[in-house]
């Protein structure tokens, strides 16, 4: 028999109940285990940020993790078997489950520095006498490249294709590309790949949050990237403490050698348990069969519903849009603006009121606009977001 929560989250309940009643009842059932710790759960209309705990598990991943937790297995065997299954599903040469996207960056870098030399595996981050430089486009630098530097390498920044060619030398271990940042720099992905191929240097693509587009799971490796990393807990909706590294079989084997559960390795701290491995495998299986067109249509509907609610607030304008890719996350968003003379409220202040209200709602705010993400909303939550925003803006 369906639980009260299941009934409340059904589209029928969302359509029939008055929005205030729906919101209050949802809040009463929303994350009770967290409320007991004094933490208020939230409706996520912001995005797959790790600080907001990424995304929600697909049911199949949740069930796989629960089942996996009941038994003991040899962890190295499981990593290899699950990686082989994922590689087959995605038509990739090889794969390994990592501890998030950042864990994938660390293992990719370590694999390119050490190869399958066990003595080098044991020595890093002491890289004396090894290839110890990683080249990045200057505009691609970001906080997550700390995971690359943790291996002991030095990052060399370049601005142009000519500078990239000149920077490659016998110390170069890897070229590090950030997929979402291509529009920011003067070097194209094609030029970056070509430089690596000419020099025989592995090229890693950090595509952590680059799902959708769904084809990235297979296309980026086929474009020629030697290694490609994804987060498991974002678009894939697998475990938060998981990631996926795909690519050349020899480099994936080297990543295994640098990884947990092997002792005296830099990846020993990046533990991925049997539950995360099986949960991510289930998430990949689901994602590979998902009707992504239907999802996009559903997400468009969520944003249109919120926009419809805001039309009744004087001075407010809205726009449903999909950011260009690469450079943006190609899913429906809602841009919300208002006339400051009519509504004397800063966008950051509106976001804070939504955060402070019940249920708690997270959106993106800048000094110029609010933006809402569609792809993490549950059925019916769009009604609550629309109602709460109209309430905040209509009751200044």
Secondary structure, DSSP 8 states (H G I E B T S, - for coil): ---HHHHHTSHHHHHHS-HHHHHHHHHHHS-HHHHTTT---EEE-S---GGGT-----HHHHHHHHHHTTS---HHHHHHHHHHHHHHHHT-SEEEEESHHHHHHHHHHHHHHHTT-HHHHHHTT--TTS--EEEEEGGG--GGGHHHHTTT-EEEEE-SHHHHHHH--TTEEEEEEEGGGGGGSSS-HHHHHHHHHHHT--EEEE-TT--SSTTHHHHHHHTT-SEEEEESSSTT---TT-EEEEE-HHHHHHHHHTBTTSSSSTBTTS---HHHHHHHHHHHHHHHH--HHHHHHHHHHHHHHHHHHHTTSTTEEEEEEE--TTTS--SEEEEEEE-TTTS---HHHHHHHHHHSSSEEE-EE-SS-EEEE-TT--TTHHHHHHHHHHHHHH--
